[in-house]
Amino acid sequence: MPYKYNESRRHHFKKPTYRQTNYAEYNQSLRERGRIDIWLSDDIIENWQTEQRT
């Protein structure tokens, strides 16, 4: 219901625009967005148990 209430005046709602000024930092953040880092403590690595492959 709420979206239908303003339907006649919808064309008056302007989409906000943003201006990018720090391009280097923005590009770096986009590169790191898909990056996944996993940290394992030394204790976990020492106690890791796997079966021997033949």
Protein Blocks (a to p, Z undefined) as FASTA:
>chain_A
ZZmmmmmmmmmpccdddddfblmlmmmmmmmmmpccddddfklmmmpccdddZZ
